[in-house]
């Protein structure tokens, strides 16, 4: 497995983003995640977007983080927000999401971010299990979906243990 940084608007990232949007729409019965995003939000050092490829160069998984600061949507200074974590069905069960998540956490920590935050939904039990087993806990809701009952917000401190 080969994990590479890619721009959010890279053709492989767009392809997998389209797939995850279809999955969101199916799970929630809506148009998918309409959180406003643009490629520059993931530009280092204020973010990072990763894609995992198989041995044949096929994209199997994505994930990114973007910097956030205190604002009206409930973020805190020093937040790094996970976005677009996704593994295609044929790539699931191989630990790809866990590897991408660990790489994103390490990069955000190195960039000086204090806390990793994410928003998922109650129709994504696999995501909730991954994040819980990775040390994330429920937190006050934030972001675009903070008023939705189906929204689940989680956080994890990024400071290294002393």
Number of C-alpha atoms within 10 A of each C-alpha: 13 13 18 13 15 20 21 25 15 12 11 19 22 13 12 21 20 12 15 20 18 17 17 17 14 13 14 16 10 12 12 16 16 10 10 6 11 10 14 14 19 22 19 17 14 18 23 25 28 24 27 23 19 13 8 7 10 12 21 24 26 30 24 29 29 25 24 21 14 11 11 9 13 15 19 16 14 18 25 32 23 24 19 21 23 24 23 14 9 8 17 13 9 11 12 22 23 15 13 23 22 13 17 24 23 14 19 29 18 13 16 16 25 19 20 25 28 24 21 20 18 14 15 13 11 10 16 20 11 15 21 15 11 13 11 19 15 15 14 11 20 21 18 15 19 16 10 10 9 13 18 21 21 21 22 21 17 20 13 8 5 3
